[in-house]
Amino acid sequence: MSSYPKLNFPAVKLRASRRGDRTLVWDDLRAMWLGLTPEEGVRRHLIAYLETGCGAARRRIVQEYPVAMNGAPQRADVVVVDDDAQPLVLCECKAPEIPIDRHVLAQAVRYNSVLGARYLVLTNGRSHYCYELVEGEYRQCDRFPSIGSGMGD
């Protein structure tokens, strides 16, 4: 794990294990071991930040959230749901070497056309972008949303 790229998130403690030539990381939310790919590392850091930096309750964070796109099942990387279990924040994670560009934004917007979340978060662990859906338009936010207050927690 020493060759893992430096990310623009606060440090997190990951429970990791080696199995042969693979590094695995423990996913607390799903109670399972996952291969520690660069994208999975970004997801682990994002989830930790959603909890500690944004106030999201662990029980409201859903990974691999199903999105039905034209009959083909897709999955949003991370979705934070509100009190009514409706999507509030849709997060798309990419590996650190993948730029967050218009294609990543378009992917998230497509998913959100089905989910209807108020916020989109796009990250590769180095660059983070947040958008708020206001009156049918996406407006870039200056920072991550504060999502813990007002959610019944």
Accessible surface in RSA format (square Angstrom, percent):
REM  Atomic radii and reference values for relative SASA: ProtOr
REM  Chains: A
REM  Algorithm: Lee & Richards
REM  Probe-radius: 1.40
REM  Slices: 20
REM RES _ NUM      All-atoms   Total-Side   Main-Chain    Non-polar    All polar
REM                ABS   REL    ABS   REL    ABS   REL    ABS   REL    ABS   REL
RES MET A   1   112.90  58.5  64.17  42.5  48.72 116.0  68.57  58.3  44.33  58.7
RES SER A   2   123.33 104.2  81.63 108.9  41.70  96.1  60.19 128.2  63.14  88.4
RES SER A   3   110.19  93.1  77.59 103.5  32.60  75.1  55.04 117.2  55.15  77.3
RES TYR A   4    57.56  26.9  36.43  20.7  21.13  55.0  40.03  30.1  17.53  21.6
RES PRO A   5    37.27  27.2  24.70  22.5  12.57  45.7  34.20  28.2   3.07  19.1
RES LYS A   6   173.02  84.4 157.07  96.4  15.95  38.0 124.58 112.1  48.44  51.6
RES LEU A   7    12.67   7.1   3.33   2.4   9.34  23.5   4.43   3.1   8.25  22.2
RES ASN A   8    95.02  65.5  81.62  78.9  13.40  32.3  18.87  45.4  76.15  73.6
RES PHE A   9    19.83   9.9   3.20   2.0  16.63  43.3   7.92   4.8  11.90  34.1
RES PRO A  10    80.63  58.8  67.61  61.6  13.02  47.3  79.64  65.8   0.99   6.2
RES ALA A  11   103.09  94.8  67.38 104.0  35.71  81.2  74.09 104.3  29.00  76.8
RES VAL A  12    45.96  30.2  16.74  15.2  29.22  70.4  24.91  21.6  21.05  57.1
RES LYS A  13   208.35 101.6 175.57 107.7  32.78  78.0 123.25 110.9  85.10  90.6
RES LEU A  14    49.48  27.6  22.07  15.8  27.41  68.9  23.84  16.7  25.64  69.0
RES ARG A  15   143.87  60.4 130.54  66.5  13.33  31.7  58.72  80.3  85.15  51.6
RES ALA A  16    44.50  40.9  14.01  21.6  30.48  69.3  14.33  20.2  30.17  79.9
RES SER A  17    31.30  26.4  22.23  29.7   9.07  20.9  15.85  33.8  15.45  21.6
RES ARG A  18   150.64  63.2 125.63  64.0  25.01  59.5  66.47  90.8  84.17  51.0
RES ARG A  19   126.13  53.0 115.31  58.8  10.82  25.8  55.14  75.4  70.98  43.0
RES GLY A  20    76.19  94.0   0.00   N/A  76.19  94.0  45.81 125.7  30.39  68.1
RES ASP A  21   130.25  91.2 104.86 104.4  25.39  60.0  42.52 100.1  87.73  87.5
RES ARG A  22   132.73  55.7 128.68  65.6   4.05   9.6  54.62  74.7  78.11  47.3
RES THR A  23    22.02  15.7  14.96  15.2   7.06  16.8  10.24  13.8  11.77  17.8
RES LEU A  24    13.93   7.8  13.93  10.0   0.00   0.0  13.93   9.8   0.00   0.0
RES VAL A  25     0.12   0.1   0.12   0.1   0.00   0.0   0.12   0.1   0.00   0.0
RES TRP A  26    57.47  23.1  48.70  23.6   8.77  20.6  39.94  21.3  17.53  28.4
RES ASP A  27     0.00   0.0   0.00   0.0   0.00   0.0   0.00   0.0   0.00   0.0
RES ASP A  28    82.89  58.1  62.19  61.9  20.70  49.0  13.70  32.2  69.19  69.0
RES LEU A  29    47.51  26.5  13.80   9.9  33.71  84.7  16.78  11.8  30.72  82.7
RES ARG A  30    82.55  34.7  58.59  29.9  23.95  57.0  45.58  62.3  36.97  22.4
RES ALA A  31    69.23  63.7  50.45  77.8  18.78  42.7  50.69  71.4  18.54  49.1
RES MET A  32    84.00  43.5  80.41  53.2   3.58   8.5  69.71  59.3  14.29  18.9
RES TRP A  33    70.41  28.3  50.69  24.5  19.72  46.3  37.33  19.9  33.08  53.7
RES LEU A  34    28.97  16.1  25.54  18.3   3.43   8.6  28.97  20.3   0.00   0.0
RES GLY A  35    17.96  22.1   0.00   N/A  17.96  22.1   6.22  17.1  11.73  26.3
RES LEU A  36    28.78  16.0   5.74   4.1  23.04  57.9   6.26   4.4  22.52  60.6
RES THR A  37    73.39  52.2  70.81  71.8   2.58   6.1  66.77  89.7   6.62  10.0
RES PRO A  38    57.87  42.2  57.82  52.7   0.05   0.2  57.82  47.7   0.05   0.3
RES GLU A  39    56.74  32.6  56.49  42.7   0.25   0.6  13.29  25.7  43.44  35.5
RES GLU A  40    12.19   7.0  11.69   8.8   0.50   1.2   2.59   5.0   9.60   7.8
RES GLY A  41     0.25   0.3   0.00   N/A   0.25   0.3   0.25   0.7   0.00   0.0
RES VAL A  42     0.00   0.0   0.00   0.0   0.00   0.0   0.00   0.0   0.00   0.0
RES ARG A  43    16.85   7.1  16.85   8.6   0.00   0.0   0.01   0.0  16.84  10.2
RES ARG A  44    17.93   7.5  13.02   6.6   4.91  11.7   4.94   6.7  12.99   7.9
RES HIS A  45    23.60  12.9  23.10  16.1   0.50   1.3   9.16   9.4  14.44  16.8
RES LEU A  46     0.00   0.0   0.00   0.0   0.00   0.0   0.00   0.0   0.00   0.0
RES ILE A  47     7.51   4.3   7.51   5.6   0.00   0.0   7.51   5.4   0.00   0.0
RES ALA A  48    23.83  21.9  20.62  31.8   3.20   7.3  23.57  33.2   0.25   0.7
RES TYR A  49    57.12  26.7  54.96  31.3   2.16   5.6  20.83  15.7  36.29  44.7
RES LEU A  50     0.00   0.0   0.00   0.0   0.00   0.0   0.00   0.0   0.00   0.0
RES GLU A  51    44.36  25.5  32.48  24.6  11.89  28.3  11.70  22.6  32.66  26.7
RES THR A  52   117.95  83.9  80.93  82.0  37.02  88.2  76.73 103.1  41.23  62.3
RES GLY A  53    44.72  55.2   0.00   N/A  44.72  55.2  14.16  38.9  30.56  68.4
RES CYS A  54     5.38   4.1   1.24   1.4   4.15   9.7   3.33   8.4   2.05   2.2
RES GLY A  55    37.73  46.5   0.00   N/A  37.73  46.5  26.73  73.4  11.00  24.6
RES ALA A  56     5.39   5.0   0.00   0.0   5.39  12.3   0.19   0.3   5.20  13.8
RES ALA A  57    19.71  18.1   9.16  14.1  10.55  24.0  19.49  27.4   0.23   0.6
RES ARG A  58   114.84  48.2 108.58  55.4   6.26  14.9  47.62  65.1  67.23  40.7
RES ARG A  59   172.52  72.4 136.96  69.8  35.56  84.7  78.08 106.7  94.44  57.2
RES ARG A  60    24.70  10.4  24.63  12.6   0.07   0.2   1.81   2.5  22.89  13.9
RES ILE A  61    10.71   6.1   0.00   0.0  10.71  25.8   0.00   0.0  10.71  29.1
RES VAL A  62    51.82  34.1  49.01  44.4   2.81   6.8  51.82  45.0   0.00   0.0
RES GLN A  63    13.78   7.7   0.38   0.3  13.40  31.9   0.01   0.0  13.77  10.4
RES GLU A  64    53.16  30.5  49.36  37.3   3.80   9.0  20.78  40.2  32.37  26.4
RES TYR A  65    40.16  18.8  40.16  22.9   0.00   0.0  17.76  13.3  22.41  27.6
RES PRO A  66    86.14  62.8  78.10  71.2   8.04  29.2  78.27  64.6   7.88  49.0
RES VAL A  67     1.85   1.2   0.00   0.0   1.85   4.5   1.25   1.1   0.60   1.6
RES ALA A  68    74.36  68.4  59.86  92.4  14.50  33.0  61.46  86.6  12.90  34.2
RES MET A  69    29.89  15.5  27.27  18.0   2.62   6.2  28.34  24.1   1.55   2.1
RES ASN A  70   155.51 107.2 110.04 106.3  45.48 109.5  42.40 102.0 113.11 109.3
RES GLY A  71    77.99  96.2   0.00   N/A  77.99  96.2  40.98 112.5  37.01  82.9
RES ALA A  72    45.90  42.2  43.15  66.6   2.75   6.3  45.90  64.6   0.00   0.0
RES PRO A  73   117.15  85.4  97.11  88.5  20.05  72.9 100.08  82.6  17.07 106.1
RES GLN A  74    66.77  37.3  61.65  45.1   5.12  12.2   8.88  18.9  57.89  43.9
RES ARG A  75   126.38  53.1 111.33  56.8  15.05  35.8  26.54  36.3  99.84  60.5
RES ALA A  76     0.00   0.0   0.00   0.0   0.00   0.0   0.00   0.0   0.00   0.0
RES ASP A  77    11.63   8.1  11.47  11.4   0.16   0.4   0.16   0.4  11.47  11.4
RES VAL A  78     0.00   0.0   0.00   0.0   0.00   0.0   0.00   0.0   0.00   0.0
RES VAL A  79     0.00   0.0   0.00   0.0   0.00   0.0   0.00   0.0   0.00   0.0
RES VAL A  80     0.00   0.0   0.00   0.0   0.00   0.0   0.00   0.0   0.00   0.0
RES VAL A  81    14.30   9.4  14.30  12.9   0.00   0.0  14.30  12.4   0.00   0.0
RES ASP A  82    39.70  27.8  39.16  39.0   0.54   1.3  12.47  29.3  27.23  27.2
RES ASP A  83    78.81  55.2  49.87  49.6  28.94  68.4  26.26  61.8  52.56  52.4
RES ASP A  84   110.09  77.1  91.73  91.3  18.36  43.4  24.65  58.0  85.44  85.2
RES ALA A  85    66.07  60.7  55.69  85.9  10.38  23.6  56.47  79.5   9.60  25.4
RES GLN A  86   103.01  57.6 103.01  75.3   0.00   0.0  33.09  70.4  69.92  53.0
RES PRO A  87    15.80  11.5   7.41   6.8   8.40  30.5   7.41   6.1   8.40  52.2
RES LEU A  88    29.53  16.4  29.37  21.0   0.15   0.4  29.53  20.7   0.00   0.0
RES VAL A  89     0.00   0.0   0.00   0.0   0.00   0.0   0.00   0.0   0.00   0.0
RES LEU A  90     0.00   0.0   0.00   0.0   0.00   0.0   0.00   0.0   0.00   0.0
RES CYS A  91     0.00   0.0   0.00   0.0   0.00   0.0   0.00   0.0   0.00   0.0
RES GLU A  92     5.91   3.4   5.91   4.5   0.00   0.0   0.00   0.0   5.91   4.8
RES CYS A  93     0.05   0.0   0.00   0.0   0.05   0.1   0.00   0.0   0.05   0.1
RES LYS A  94    38.53  18.8  38.46  23.6   0.07   0.2  11.00   9.9  27.53  29.3
RES ALA A  95    12.15  11.2  11.36  17.5   0.79   1.8  11.36  16.0   0.79   2.1
RES PRO A  96     6.87   5.0   1.44   1.3   5.43  19.7   1.44   1.2   5.43  33.8
RES GLU A  97   119.47  68.6  92.75  70.2  26.73  63.6  62.99 121.8  56.48  46.1
RES ILE A  98    72.14  41.1  72.04  53.7   0.10   0.3  72.14  51.9   0.00   0.0
RES PRO A  99    87.55  63.8  79.91  72.8   7.64  27.8  86.64  71.5   0.90   5.6
RES ILE A 100    26.58  15.1   3.72   2.8  22.86  55.1   3.72   2.7  22.86  62.0
RES ASP A 101    58.23  40.8  46.19  46.0  12.05  28.5  33.84  79.6  24.40  24.3
RES ARG A 102   179.93  75.5 169.05  86.2  10.87  25.9  70.05  95.7 109.88  66.6
RES HIS A 103   110.66  60.5 104.25  72.5   6.41  16.4  66.89  68.9  43.77  50.9
RES VAL A 104     8.28   5.5   7.41   6.7   0.87   2.1   8.28   7.2   0.00   0.0
RES LEU A 105    46.59  25.9  46.59  33.3   0.00   0.0  46.59  32.7   0.00   0.0
RES ALA A 106    43.76  40.2  37.14  57.3   6.63  15.1  42.92  60.4   0.84   2.2
RES GLN A 107    34.15  19.1  34.15  25.0   0.00   0.0   7.84  16.7  26.31  20.0
RES ALA A 108     0.00   0.0   0.00   0.0   0.00   0.0   0.00   0.0   0.00   0.0
RES VAL A 109    49.66  32.7  49.49  44.8   0.18   0.4  49.49  43.0   0.18   0.5
RES ARG A 110   123.06  51.7 120.46  61.4   2.60   6.2  56.11  76.7  66.95  40.6
RES TYR A 111    14.84   6.9  14.84   8.4   0.00   0.0   5.15   3.9   9.68  11.9
RES ASN A 112     3.82   2.6   0.10   0.1   3.72   9.0   0.00   0.0   3.82   3.7
RES SER A 113    89.45  75.6  46.16  61.6  43.29  99.7  47.16 100.4  42.29  59.2
RES VAL A 114    74.86  49.3  44.33  40.1  30.54  73.6  48.94  42.5  25.92  70.3
RES LEU A 115    28.00  15.6  11.10   7.9  16.90  42.5  13.24   9.3  14.76  39.7
RES GLY A 116    50.65  62.5   0.00   N/A  50.65  62.5  25.22  69.2  25.43  56.9
RES ALA A 117     0.12   0.1   0.00   0.0   0.12   0.3   0.00   0.0   0.12   0.3
RES ARG A 118   122.43  51.4 116.31  59.3   6.12  14.6  34.17  46.7  88.26  53.5
RES TYR A 119    28.61  13.4  28.61  16.3   0.00   0.0   7.87   5.9  20.74  25.6
RES LEU A 120     0.20   0.1   0.20   0.1   0.00   0.0   0.20   0.1   0.00   0.0
RES VAL A 121     0.20   0.1   0.20   0.2   0.00   0.0   0.20   0.2   0.00   0.0
RES LEU A 122     1.24   0.7   1.24   0.9   0.00   0.0   1.24   0.9   0.00   0.0
RES THR A 123     0.00   0.0   0.00   0.0   0.00   0.0   0.00   0.0   0.00   0.0
RES ASN A 124     9.33   6.4   9.33   9.0   0.00   0.0   0.00   0.0   9.33   9.0
RES GLY A 125     0.00   0.0   0.00   N/A   0.00   0.0   0.00   0.0   0.00   0.0
RES ARG A 126   115.40  48.5 103.77  52.9  11.63  27.7  38.74  53.0  76.65  46.5
RES SER A 127    41.82  35.3  36.94  49.3   4.88  11.2   9.70  20.7  32.12  45.0
RES HIS A 128    47.40  25.9  22.86  15.9  24.54  62.8  22.38  23.1  25.03  29.1
RES TYR A 129    76.84  35.9  72.95  41.5   3.88  10.1  39.12  29.4  37.72  46.5
RES CYS A 130     6.15   4.7   3.75   4.2   2.40   5.6   3.75   9.5   2.40   2.6
RES TYR A 131    32.75  15.3  32.75  18.6   0.00   0.0  12.45   9.4  20.30  25.0
RES GLU A 132    36.35  20.9  36.35  27.5   0.00   0.0   1.09   2.1  35.25  28.8
RES LEU A 133    56.14  31.3  42.18  30.2  13.96  35.1  42.18  29.6  13.96  37.6
RES VAL A 134    38.65  25.4  35.46  32.1   3.18   7.7  38.58  33.5   0.07   0.2
RES GLU A 135   161.47  92.7 116.71  88.3  44.76 106.6  56.57 109.4 104.90  85.6
RES GLY A 136    67.33  83.0   0.00   N/A  67.33  83.0  33.04  90.7  34.29  76.8
RES GLU A 137   112.73  64.7 108.58  82.1   4.15   9.9  33.71  65.2  79.01  64.5
RES TYR A 138    65.96  30.8  37.26  21.2  28.70  74.7  31.99  24.0  33.97  41.9
RES ARG A 139   120.45  50.6 116.24  59.3   4.20  10.0  49.99  68.3  70.46  42.7
RES GLN A 140   107.52  60.1  76.96  56.2  30.56  72.8  23.79  50.6  83.73  63.5
RES CYS A 141    33.91  25.7  18.31  20.4  15.60  36.7  15.75  39.9  18.16  19.6
RES ASP A 142   154.45 108.2 112.37 111.8  42.08  99.5  37.59  88.5 116.86 116.5
RES ARG A 143   177.39  74.5 165.43  84.3  11.96  28.5  72.50  99.1 104.89  63.6
RES PHE A 144    28.04  14.0  22.33  13.8   5.71  14.9  22.33  13.5   5.71  16.3
RES PRO A 145    10.88   7.9   0.35   0.3  10.52  38.2  10.31   8.5   0.57   3.5
RES SER A 146    81.43  68.8  55.22  73.7  26.20  60.4  33.33  71.0  48.09  67.4
RES ILE A 147     4.38   2.5   1.51   1.1   2.87   6.9   4.38   3.2   0.00   0.0
RES GLY A 148    15.98  19.7   0.00   N/A  15.98  19.7  10.42  28.6   5.56  12.4
RES SER A 149    92.95  78.5  69.00  92.1  23.95  55.2  54.33 115.7  38.62  54.1
RES GLY A 150    81.90 101.0   0.00   N/A  81.90 101.0  42.62 117.0  39.28  88.0
RES MET A 151    10.57   5.5   9.60   6.4   0.97   2.3  10.15   8.6   0.42   0.6
RES GLY A 152    67.95  83.8   0.00   N/A  67.95  83.8  35.45  97.3  32.50  72.8
RES ASP A 153    95.28  66.7  23.50  23.4  71.78 169.7  52.11 122.6  43.18  43.1
END  Absolute sums over single chains surface
CHAIN  1 A     8415.2       6314.9       2100.3       4300.9       4114.3
END  Absolute sums over all chains
TOTAL          8415.2       6314.9       2100.3       4300.9       4114.3
